[in-house]
Amino acid sequence: MGRKNRGRERLINCDACGRRIPRDKAISFERSTVYSTDLKTADDVRTFIRRENHYCPSCGKSLGIYEKKKAQMQRQRERYSSYGGGAQGGQRSSHGSSWQQ
């Protein structure tokens, strides 16, 4: 009989520190690498390699890939206010959120 995956998630290794963590708790980050011959002719050869890296929460935070939700929302508010706040001049619509700048 096959193995049933109920209640226990598969363990993976963190690519930075090697810690074994459940797959659903890991932060996945896709990295692209381009290898090229740097020729400006028709003989230019390019190869794209995509690799999905998995990090534990502590390594993801220290590498800047993952931030706490509070810091993400604060950065989003700063970015939203720096663009002039859209058509409403710094206030969000009343569809779900009630904060105002």
Secondary structure, 3 states (H helix, E strand, C coil): CCCCCCCCCCEEECCCCCCEEECCCCEEEEEEEEEECCCCCCCCCEEEEEEEEEECHHHHHHCCCCCCHHHHHHHHHHHHHHCCCHHHCCECCCCCCCCEC
